[in-house]
Amino acid sequence: SSGINAEWPLRPGEFDGAIMSFKCRWGMFGDNEDIVLAGENASAEAEADDEASETKTRKIDLVHMFKLEELSFMSKKGFKEWLKEGIAEWSKIIKKQIEDSPDKEVDVDAKVKEWKGGLQSFAKMILSNWDNVMIFWDKAGDVDGSKVFYVGNETADTMYFVKALYVEDKQ
């Protein structure tokens, strides 16, 4: 089975490990269409060609795959508030993850501080690219919950996730 790391390469280590980022791409997708990678299943690709009558919408592949919805009402001010309110709670999650790690020699407070610095660097990057940012959330619409940030420019299309808000599936 193919996972997100196989289909969308993770770029680890960004923003001191506070953020996960994935390259993404724009495409035309139907509501009931699964994303099929080239060469993955030739018959499924042929079926997709036959479904041309279905209305397709221009979307980002990861947005389509995870059925995310755009959070169009978040302003720069709202983003700053969400981040400020979340950082205390997320810091507790990060601290627990570090404490539970096998490396008992690690300076937990220093690691949490490093993580916060990475999150602040990420926030600066998002704010400085605000005109090229789209924010998404899942269809449950949890205002305080996790958000996914798209930044697109002439060099790349990238989705960013605050790592503390997701559980890593080790396979």
Salt bridges, closest charged atoms under 4 A:
GLU14 OE2 - ARG11 NE 3.57
ASP31 OD1 - LYS59 NZ 3.73
GLU33 OE1 - LYS56 NZ 3.14
ASP61 OD2 - ARG25 NE 3.79
GLU89 OE1 - LYS92 NZ 3.73
ASP100 OD2 - LYS96 NZ 2.68
GLU114 OE2 - LYS111 NZ 3.89
GLU168 OE1 - LYS163 NZ 3.77
GLU168 OE2 - LYS170 NZ 3.97
